[in-house]
Amino acid sequence: MENKDLENWNEERYKELNTYFRIKIELLLRTNPHLKDQMQQGHNLKLNDLVMQLSEEDKQRWEEFIVLDKIKLEVDMWNHLNGTGPGYQPGIGFINPEDTTW
């Protein structure tokens, strides 16, 4: 049995977008007045709240990232079930000590 998603997996692009959004979200949380106000009032922000603040171009990048993130999860599960790749820890996910992505 083969995993067809491996054909669509682009690890370099995934890491690039992951880093991009890590920086972008941290910047949004520090500089966006609406988000800062929400946090100061003690509101729990949802990921969708952050995505709604992105530019249209970034929203398209986000959609690309989400597609790649779903493929990454499938690849990680596939590798785990086949005895390769990082281990799985309930509540945390697939753990690879060398991985710096979110």
Phi and psi in degrees as GROMACS dihedral restraints (atoms count N, CA, C in turn):
[ dihedral_restraints ]
;  ai    aj    ak    al  type     phi  dphi    fc
    3     4     5     6     1  -112.9    20    10
    4     5     6     7     1   154.6    20    10
    6     7     8     9     1   -98.4    20    10
    7     8     9    10     1   109.4    20    10
    9    10    11    12     1   -67.1    20    10
   10    11    12    13     1   -25.8    20    10
   12    13    14    15     1   -66.3    20    10
   13    14    15    16     1   -20.9    20    10
   15    16    17    18     1   -59.6    20    10
   16    17    18    19     1   -28.3    20    10
   18    19    20    21     1   -66.8    20    10
   19    20    21    22     1   -29.0    20    10
   21    22    23    24     1   -98.3    20    10
   22    23    24    25     1     0.6    20    10
   24    25    26    27     1   -81.2    20    10
   25    26    27    28     1   125.6    20    10
   27    28    29    30     1  -126.7    20    10
   28    29    30    31     1    91.1    20    10
   30    31    32    33     1   -61.9    20    10
   31    32    33    34     1   -39.2    20    10
   33    34    35    36     1   -62.9    20    10
   34    35    36    37     1   -43.9    20    10
   36    37    38    39     1   -66.5    20    10
   37    38    39    40     1   -39.1    20    10
   39    40    41    42     1   -59.8    20    10
   40    41    42    43     1   -47.3    20    10
   42    43    44    45     1   -65.0    20    10
   43    44    45    46     1   -39.0    20    10
   45    46    47    48     1   -61.4    20    10
   46    47    48    49     1   -48.3    20    10
   48    49    50    51     1   -68.9    20    10
   49    50    51    52     1   -36.9    20    10
   51    52    53    54     1   -59.7    20    10
   52    53    54    55     1   -47.8    20    10
   54    55    56    57     1   -63.8    20    10
   55    56    57    58     1   -43.6    20    10
   57    58    59    60     1   -57.1    20    10
   58    59    60    61     1   -48.3    20    10
   60    61    62    63     1   -75.7    20    10
   61    62    63    64     1   -27.8    20    10
   63    64    65    66     1   -60.9    20    10
   64    65    66    67     1   -46.8    20    10
   66    67    68    69     1   -68.6    20    10
   67    68    69    70     1   -44.6    20    10
   69    70    71    72     1   -61.3    20    10
   70    71    72    73     1   -44.6    20    10
   72    73    74    75     1   -68.4    20    10
   73    74    75    76     1   -41.3    20    10
   75    76    77    78     1   -61.1    20    10
   76    77    78    79     1   -41.1    20    10
   78    79    80    81     1   -65.3    20    10
   79    80    81    82     1   -43.6    20    10
   81    82    83    84     1   -58.3    20    10
   82    83    84    85     1   -44.2    20    10
   84    85    86    87     1   -66.4    20    10
   85    86    87    88     1   -27.2    20    10
   87    88    89    90     1   -88.4    20    10
   88    89    90    91     1   -27.5    20    10
   90    91    92    93     1  -116.4    20    10
   91    92    93    94     1   -19.2    20    10
   93    94    95    96     1   -80.6    20    10
   94    95    96    97     1   116.5    20    10
   96    97    98    99     1   -60.0    20    10
   97    98    99   100     1   -39.6    20    10
   99   100   101   102     1   -63.6    20    10
  100   101   102   103     1   -46.6    20    10
  102   103   104   105     1   -67.1    20    10
  103   104   105   106     1   -40.6    20    10
  105   106   107   108     1   -61.7    20    10
  106   107   108   109     1   -41.7    20    10
  108   109   110   111     1   -63.2    20    10
  109   110   111   112     1   -43.3    20    10
  111   112   113   114     1   -60.3    20    10
  112   113   114   115     1   -43.8    20    10
  114   115   116   117     1   -66.8    20    10
  115   116   117   118     1   -41.3    20    10
  117   118   119   120     1   -65.3    20    10
  118   119   120   121     1   -28.7    20    10
  120   121   122   123     1   -82.3    20    10
  121   122   123   124     1    -0.8    20    10
  123   124   125   126     1    83.8    20    10
  124   125   126   127     1    12.3    20    10
  126   127   128   129     1   -74.4    20    10
  127   128   129   130     1   141.6    20    10
  129   130   131   132     1   -82.0    20    10
  130   131   132   133     1   121.4    20    10
  132   133   134   135     1   -83.5    20    10
  133   134   135   136     1   141.4    20    10
  135   136   137   138     1  -102.7    20    10
  136   137   138   139     1   156.3    20    10
  138   139   140   141     1   -55.3    20    10
  139   140   141   142     1   -38.0    20    10
  141   142   143   144     1   -62.0    20    10
  142   143   144   145     1   -33.2    20    10
  144   145   146   147     1   -60.3    20    10
  145   146   147   148     1   -39.6    20    10
  147   148   149   150     1   -72.0    20    10
  148   149   150   151     1   -43.8    20    10
  150   151   152   153     1   -61.9    20    10
  151   152   153   154     1   -36.4    20    10
  153   154   155   156     1   -64.1    20    10
  154   155   156   157     1   -21.4    20    10
  156   157   158   159     1   -86.6    20    10
  157   158   159   160     1    -6.6    20    10
  159   160   161   162     1   -77.9    20    10
  160   161   162   163     1   156.1    20    10
  162   163   164   165     1   -68.8    20    10
  163   164   165   166     1   165.1    20    10
  165   166   167   168     1   -60.5    20    10
  166   167   168   169     1   -38.7    20    10
  168   169   170   171     1   -63.4    20    10
  169   170   171   172     1   -42.6    20    10
  171   172   173   174     1   -69.5    20    10
  172   173   174   175     1   -32.1    20    10
  174   175   176   177     1   -64.0    20    10
  175   176   177   178     1   -37.1    20    10
  177   178   179   180     1   -67.1    20    10
  178   179   180   181     1   -41.9    20    10
  180   181   182   183     1   -60.9    20    10
  181   182   183   184     1   -39.9    20    10
  183   184   185   186     1   -61.5    20    10
  184   185   186   187     1   -43.7    20    10
  186   187   188   189     1   -60.2    20    10
  187   188   189   190     1   -42.0    20    10
  189   190   191   192     1   -61.9    20    10
  190   191   192   193     1   -42.7    20    10
  192   193   194   195     1   -62.7    20    10
  193   194   195   196     1   -42.9    20    10
  195   196   197   198     1   -62.9    20    10
  196   197   198   199     1   -40.7    20    10
  198   199   200   201     1   -60.9    20    10
  199   200   201   202     1   -47.2    20    10
  201   202   203   204     1   -65.2    20    10
  202   203   204   205     1   -36.2    20    10
  204   205   206   207     1   -65.5    20    10
  205   206   207   208     1   -38.7    20    10
  207   208   209   210     1   -65.7    20    10
  208   209   210   211     1   -40.3    20    10
  210   211   212   213     1   -64.7    20    10
  211   212   213   214     1   -40.9    20    10
  213   214   215   216     1   -59.6    20    10
  214   215   216   217     1   -43.0    20    10
  216   217   218   219     1   -61.2    20    10
  217   218   219   220     1   -43.9    20    10
  219   220   221   222     1   -64.2    20    10
  220   221   222   223     1   -41.1    20    10
  222   223   224   225     1   -63.9    20    10
  223   224   225   226     1   -45.1    20    10
  225   226   227   228     1   -61.3    20    10
  226   227   228   229     1   -42.5    20    10
  228   229   230   231     1   -65.0    20    10
  229   230   231   232     1   -44.2    20    10
  231   232   233   234     1   -58.1    20    10
  232   233   234   235     1   -48.9    20    10
  234   235   236   237     1   -62.7    20    10
  235   236   237   238     1   -42.0    20    10
  237   238   239   240     1   -61.9    20    10
  238   239   240   241     1   -45.1    20    10
  240   241   242   243     1   -67.7    20    10
  241   242   243   244     1   -22.8    20    10
  243   244   245   246     1  -100.4    20    10
  244   245   246   247     1    10.8    20    10
  246   247   248   249     1    78.1    20    10
  247   248   249   250     1    16.8    20    10
  249   250   251   252     1  -124.4    20    10
  250   251   252   253     1   169.7    20    10
  252   253   254   255     1    80.4    20    10
  253   254   255   256     1  -174.2    20    10
  255   256   257   258     1   -71.0    20    10
  256   257   258   259     1   156.6    20    10
  258   259   260   261     1   -77.4    20    10
  259   260   261   262     1   165.2    20    10
  261   262   263   264     1  -111.0    20    10
  262   263   264   265     1   133.4    20    10
  264   265   266   267     1  -122.0    20    10
  265   266   267   268     1   119.4    20    10
  267   268   269   270     1   -53.5    20    10
  268   269   270   271     1   136.9    20    10
  270   271   272   273     1    84.3    20    10
  271   272   273   274     1   -15.4    20    10
  273   274   275   276     1  -116.9    20    10
  274   275   276   277     1   -46.2    20    10
  276   277   278   279     1   114.8    20    10
  277   278   279   280     1  -156.8    20    10
  279   280   281   282     1   -81.4    20    10
  280   281   282   283     1   124.8    20    10
  282   283   284   285     1  -110.9    20    10
  283   284   285   286     1   122.0    20    10
  285   286   287   288     1  -127.0    20    10
  286   287   288   289     1   111.0    20    10
  288   289   290   291     1   -57.0    20    10
  289   290   291   292     1   -22.0    20    10
  291   292   293   294     1   -90.2    20    10
  292   293   294   295     1    -6.6    20    10
  294   295   296   297     1   -83.7    20    10
  295   296   297   298     1   130.1    20    10
  297   298   299   300     1  -108.4    20    10
  298   299   300   301     1     8.4    20    10
  300   301   302   303     1   -81.2    20    10
  301   302   303   304     1   163.3    20    10
